[in-house]
Amino acid sequence: MKKNMLLLVLVLIAFNYVSAQGYQVGDKAADFRLKNVDGSFVSMRDYQDAKGFVVVFTCNHCPYAVAYEDRLIEIDKKYRPKGFPVIAINPNDPSLSPQDSYEHMQVRAREKGFTFPYLFDDGQEVFPVYGATRTPHVFLLNRKNNELTVAYIGAIDDNYRDVSAVREKFLANAIDALLAGADPDPQFTTAIGCTIKADN
Amino acid sequence: MIIIPAAVNNFVTCLLIGLNKHYILKEMILIKIILLLIFSTTAFSQIPTVDFEQLEPRLTTSSDSVYVVNFWATWCVPCVKELPEFEKINQLYAEKKVRVLLVSLDNPRHIESRVLPFIDEHDLKSEIILLDDPRSSSWIPRVDDSWSGAIPATVIFNRNTRSFYEQVFTYEELENAVISKLN
């Protein structure tokens, strides 16, 4: 019995290792330098006072991403002053998803009045490092000892369609936990989303 | 099988109330049947809408069939791209007891305006149901632990084994995946 358990554990570890792509909670997060819709370039190192970041891979064309635009604005307004600004990144290749071109990003950011940077992952290089697979896909980063570590990965909340029917605000709860000096619970959620459009 | 939604029945009944004075009962019934057939097969045809509790039994089987369950949406470009491969499997492997179920994740408000016209336009023959369950973070892990949530996604299973795919299929890939589940 003990032997079987050990085998099971080993198999699970091996499986996790094989299926591990991108960041897991606890990993150090890499900075980036990406072009914002206003033409400037944005890096996390520019935010000296931030306690962390809500890095969200999102885009124009995906109905789930669109459904969360207003909620991202609210989260940025609420948590940027507390040290957790939102940084949105569009990971899609416009040649595969024309609505997600830089020009269309500028239009959408203006229409919605995004309060946060909306960056273009030109060349689709940042999202694989993070291991984003869909839009929207959130990576909540926490600054500890001047290093950024991944504290929560997943969904913004548990109801993409109806904000009034949300029962669990996963992202907001995770940020609140970090602000209180605790670990988010849960640290990982899934949610429906659109496949990131990039050449393999 | 023709399913006549209650709304259609009521609608037709209302139409007929105005004619009531002029026709005898037998003619009324005949007219009603004709009208029901017309409305049921055109503008009012429907696809079943389920929540995950209702869908879950469709994700396992005790029969000797192979099931291919594909999660898609009309607005999802890679999903739409691979739909013909699922249609082809449904057609070519029907005799080998392969059943395709297309689970649409479209907004239920878009059934009439987008989903039904799409089914018509692409002449889809596979079974289609619409999953109306926005609490996706609770049901996605119940479809498969490894699913990140991106669509398209596909589950292929028989009564003994199941495989999960978060990818866009070519016909050959899909056929191989199905064959691996045939006895």
Interface residues (C-beta under 8 A of the other chain):
Chain A: S19 P63 L96 S97 T133 R134 H137 G154 A155 D158 N159 Y160 R161 D162 A165 R167 E168 F170 T189 T190 A191 I192 G193 C194 T195 I196 K197
Chain B: A73 W75 C76 V77 P78 L105 N107 P134 R135 S136 S137 S138 I140 P141 S146 W147 S148 G149 A150 I151 P152 E166 V168
